[in-house]
Amino acid sequence: MQINKLKAKMTERGYTQKRLASNMGISIQTLNSKINGKATFSLDEAVLLTKILSIENPLEIFFESSSQKCNKRN
Protein backbone atom coordinates (compact mmCIF):
# COMPACT_ATOMS: atom_id res chain seq x y z
CA MET A 1 0.00 0.00 0.00
CA GLN A 2 1.16 3.50 -0.81
CA ILE A 3 0.72 5.19 2.57
CA ASN A 4 2.05 8.57 1.45
CA LYS A 5 -0.35 8.68 -1.49
CA LEU A 6 -3.29 7.79 0.74
CA LYS A 7 -2.33 10.45 3.29
CA ALA A 8 -1.88 13.01 0.50
CA LYS A 9 -5.35 12.20 -0.82
CA MET A 10 -6.78 12.56 2.69
CA THR A 11 -5.15 15.96 3.06
CA GLU A 12 -6.26 17.02 -0.41
CA ARG A 13 -9.86 16.17 0.44
CA GLY A 14 -9.67 17.71 3.94
CA TYR A 15 -9.94 14.47 5.92
CA THR A 16 -8.30 13.72 9.22
CA GLN A 17 -8.00 10.12 10.37
CA LYS A 18 -10.74 10.81 12.91
CA ARG A 19 -13.16 12.14 10.28
CA LEU A 20 -12.34 9.39 7.80
CA ALA A 21 -12.75 6.66 10.41
CA SER A 22 -16.12 8.12 11.39
CA ASN A 23 -17.28 8.21 7.76
CA MET A 24 -16.15 4.61 7.29
CA GLY A 25 -17.84 3.41 10.48
CA ILE A 26 -14.63 2.15 12.08
CA SER A 27 -12.61 3.31 15.06
CA ILE A 28 -9.70 5.68 14.61
CA GLN A 29 -7.42 2.99 16.09
CA THR A 30 -8.55 0.51 13.45
CA LEU A 31 -8.02 3.03 10.64
CA ASN A 32 -4.60 3.94 12.00
CA SER A 33 -3.58 0.27 12.09
CA LYS A 34 -4.68 -0.18 8.48
CA ILE A 35 -2.98 2.98 7.23
CA ASN A 36 0.26 2.01 8.96
CA GLY A 37 0.25 -1.54 7.59
CA LYS A 38 -0.45 -3.36 10.85
CA ALA A 39 -3.80 -4.54 9.44
CA THR A 40 -5.22 -4.67 5.94
CA PHE A 41 -8.21 -2.99 4.36
CA SER A 42 -10.97 -5.34 3.31
CA LEU A 43 -12.22 -5.05 -0.26
CA ASP A 44 -15.37 -3.29 0.98
CA GLU A 45 -13.26 -0.82 2.98
CA ALA A 46 -11.02 -0.14 -0.02
CA VAL A 47 -14.07 0.52 -2.20
CA LEU A 48 -15.53 2.81 0.46
CA LEU A 49 -12.23 4.70 0.80
CA THR A 50 -12.12 5.11 -2.97
CA LYS A 51 -15.59 6.65 -2.94
CA ILE A 52 -15.09 8.87 0.11
CA LEU A 53 -11.76 10.26 -1.09
CA SER A 54 -12.74 10.33 -4.79
CA ILE A 55 -9.70 8.23 -5.71
CA GLU A 56 -9.58 7.93 -9.50
CA ASN A 57 -7.02 5.12 -9.68
CA PRO A 58 -7.14 2.95 -6.52
CA LEU A 59 -4.41 0.68 -7.89
CA GLU A 60 -1.89 3.49 -7.32
CA ILE A 61 -2.72 3.49 -3.61
CA PHE A 62 -3.61 -0.09 -2.74
CA PHE A 63 -0.96 -1.91 -4.79
CA GLU A 64 2.77 -1.50 -5.22
CA SER A 65 4.54 -1.95 -8.52
CA SER A 66 7.06 -4.76 -8.74
CA SER A 67 9.92 -2.24 -8.97
CA GLN A 68 8.81 -0.70 -5.66
CA LYS A 69 8.78 -4.13 -4.03
CA CYS A 70 12.29 -4.84 -5.34
CA ASN A 71 13.56 -1.53 -3.98
CA LYS A 72 12.19 -2.37 -0.52
CA ARG A 73 14.06 -5.68 -0.51
CA ASN A 74 17.42 -4.12 -1.43
TAURJO-V471039 format. One line per field, one symbol per residue. psi: psi as a letter, one per 20 degrees, with the letter a starting at -180 (. if undefined). burial: + if it has 16 or more other ideal C-beta (glycine too) atoms within 10 Angstrom, else -. A space follows every 10 residues. Layout:
# TAURJO-V471039
psi->???
burial->???
This chain:
# TAURJO-V471039
psi->qnghhghghg ghikprhggg gghikrqhgg gghghjjirq prghhggggg ggjlohnhhh giqqrhhhgh hhh.
burial->++---+--++ ----+----+ +--+-+---- +--++----- +---++-+++ -++-+----- ++-------- ----
